[in-house]
Amino acid sequence: MKTKAMRQQLIQLGNGAHALAMQMLGNNDDATDAVHDAFVKVLNQPGAYNSKNGPLTPWFLRIVRNHCIDLIRRRRPGSVDVE
C-alpha cells in the first residue's frame, strides 16, 4: 500500500482509534498520546503493513491497543520504566 493512501486511511481511523484508547486509558491526554504514537510508528515503517495479512483497520487498532497496554503497565505501582 502506498504511503499516501495509507495516511488517508489512518486519518479516517483517527476517531475510532481515539475512542478505543479512551476506553482503555480513561484519560483524554493519554489517549491522544497513544494514538499519536501509533500514527508515528506506522508512518515511519509503512512497509510493516502487508495487505495480504488482512485489512488495515484491525492491524492499526491492534497497534493502538498494544500501545495502550504498554502505557497501563507503566502506570502500575512499582513498575520499572526501562526507557
C-alpha positions in Angstrom: 0.0 0.0 0.0 1.3 3.4 -0.9 2.2 5.7 2.0 -0.2 8.4 0.8 -3.1 6.0 0.6 -2.2 4.6 4.0 -2.1 8.0 5.5 -5.5 8.8 4.2 -7.0 5.6 5.7 -5.3 6.2 9.0 -6.7 9.7 9.2 -10.2 8.2 8.7 -9.4 5.8 11.6 -8.4 8.5 13.9 -11.7 8.9 15.8 -12.2 5.2 16.2 -8.6 4.7 17.4 -9.0 7.6 19.9 -12.3 6.1 21.2 -10.5 2.7 21.7 -7.6 4.4 23.6 -10.1 6.4 25.7 -11.9 3.2 26.7 -8.7 1.6 27.7 -6.9 4.6 29.4 -9.7 6.7 30.7 -7.8 9.9 30.1 -8.1 12.1 27.0 -4.4 13.3 27.1 -3.1 9.7 27.4 -5.4 8.5 24.7 -4.3 11.3 22.3 -0.7 10.5 23.0 -1.3 6.8 22.4 -2.9 7.3 19.0 -0.3 9.9 18.0 2.5 7.4 18.9 0.7 4.7 16.9 0.4 7.0 13.9 4.1 7.9 14.1 5.1 4.2 14.4 3.1 3.2 11.4 4.1 6.1 9.2 7.8 5.6 10.0 7.5 2.0 8.9 5.0 1.9 6.1 6.4 -1.4 4.8 5.4 -3.2 8.1 1.8 -3.4 6.9 1.1 -6.3 4.5 -2.4 -6.2 3.0 -2.2 -9.9 2.4 -2.4 -10.4 6.1 -5.7 -8.6 6.4 -7.3 -5.1 6.3 -5.5 -2.0 7.6 -8.2 -1.1 10.2 -7.8 -4.1 12.6 -4.0 -4.0 12.2 -3.8 -0.3 13.1 -6.2 -0.7 16.0 -4.1 -3.6 17.4 -1.1 -1.3 17.4 -3.1 1.4 19.3 -4.3 -1.3 21.7 -0.8 -2.7 22.3 0.5 0.8 22.9 -2.3 1.5 25.5 -1.4 -1.8 27.2 2.2 -0.6 27.4 1.1 2.7 29.0 -1.2 0.9 31.5 1.7 -1.4 32.5 4.0 1.7 33.1 1.3 3.2 35.4 1.3 0.2 37.8 2.8 1.0 41.2 6.3 -0.4 41.5 6.7 -0.8 37.8 10.2 -0.1 36.4 10.4 2.1 33.4 13.2 0.8 31.2 13.3 3.8 28.9 
